Amino acid sequence: MAQFHPPTGFHFLVRFEGLLLSYPGIPDIGFQEVSGINVDIGVEEYQEGGENRFAHRLPQPVSYPNLVMKRGMLIGSQLMQWFREAVEGFTFEANDITVVLLNSDHIPLQAWNFINAWPVKWSVDGLHAEENKIMIESIEFAYQYYRRIDPTSIL
């Protein structure tokens, strides 16, 4: 009898579609953490006149939080150049981002494609004279929407 186990979330990679062609430098694929892969469907309540037992609940447009990625600080990366262009030149070039969950044999199990993403926040933690810790950078992206994609169509 086969046993099925939920996948673990520690083996993944991130691809920035189109970034390699636009910005020379170190490719950005390795991250310590990716969060913000969720979606909320808004709900509007409508109280019908004469009906006191309940309110009608109607669906509203969906909303997506920022996609947040953390990693050890990387000097000279393509991602840093993309963010610098947005901050210093106020030029925003949207690129798709694909997050791929892998199994222990490096085979894709699931993937999420974030459409028309652009960097909106960059922060660095780790400057402390009494500690010897790795500098961690956190990067946030806004995007239009995301979709789950078939793992056989990636990589």
Backbone hydrogen bonds, N-H to C=O, Kabsch-Sander energy under -0.5 kcal/mol:
donor,donor_aa,acceptor,acceptor_aa,energy
12,F,10,F,-0.7
13,L,100,V,-2.0
14,V,29,I,-1.7
15,R,98,T,-3.1
17,E,15,R,-0.8
17,E,96,D,-2.0
19,L,16,F,-1.3
20,L,16,F,-0.6
22,S,18,G,-1.3
23,Y,19,L,-2.5
26,I,76,G,-1.2
29,I,27,P,-0.8
31,F,29,I,-0.5
32,Q,70,K,-2.5
33,E,70,K,-1.8
35,S,68,V,-2.9
38,N,36,G,-1.7
40,D,63,S,-2.3
42,G,40,D,-0.6
42,G,61,P,-1.4
44,E,58,L,-2.9
46,Y,56,H,-3.1
48,E,46,Y,-0.7
51,E,48,E,-1.6
52,N,50,G,-0.7
56,H,46,Y,-2.7
58,L,44,E,-3.2
58,L,56,H,-0.5
60,Q,42,G,-2.9
63,S,40,D,-2.4
67,L,141,F,-2.5
68,V,35,S,-2.9
68,V,66,N,-0.5
69,M,139,I,-2.8
70,K,33,E,-2.6
71,R,137,E,-1.8
73,M,135,M,-3.1
77,S,74,L,-0.7
78,Q,26,I,-1.7
81,Q,77,S,-1.5
82,W,78,Q,-2.3
83,F,79,L,-2.4
84,R,80,M,-2.6
85,E,81,Q,-2.1
86,A,82,W,-1.4
87,V,83,F,-2.5
88,E,84,R,-3.0
89,G,84,R,-0.6
89,G,85,E,-1.2
90,F,86,A,-0.6
91,T,85,E,-1.5
92,F,90,F,-0.5
93,E,91,T,-0.6
94,A,92,F,-0.6
95,N,117,A,-2.5
97,I,114,F,-2.1
98,T,15,R,-2.9
99,V,112,W,-2.6
100,V,13,L,-2.9
100,V,98,T,-0.5
101,L,99,V,-0.5
101,L,110,Q,-3.0
102,L,11,H,-2.9
103,N,107,I,-2.0
106,H,103,N,-1.9
109,L,101,L,-3.3
110,Q,101,L,-1.2
111,A,149,I,-0.8
112,W,99,V,-2.4
113,N,147,R,-2.8
114,F,97,I,-3.6
114,F,112,W,-0.6
115,I,113,N,-0.6
115,I,145,Y,-2.7
117,A,95,N,-2.3
118,W,142,A,-2.1
120,V,140,E,-2.8
121,K,140,E,-1.4
123,S,138,S,-2.5
125,D,136,I,-3.1
128,H,126,G,-1.0
131,E,128,H,-1.4
133,K,131,E,-0.6
136,I,125,D,-2.1
137,E,71,R,-2.7
138,S,123,S,-3.2
139,I,69,M,-3.0
140,E,121,K,-2.9
141,F,67,L,-2.4
142,A,118,W,-2.2
144,Q,115,I,-2.3
145,Y,115,I,-0.6
147,R,113,N,-1.8
149,I,111,A,-2.3
153,S,150,D,-1.8
154,I,151,P,-1.0
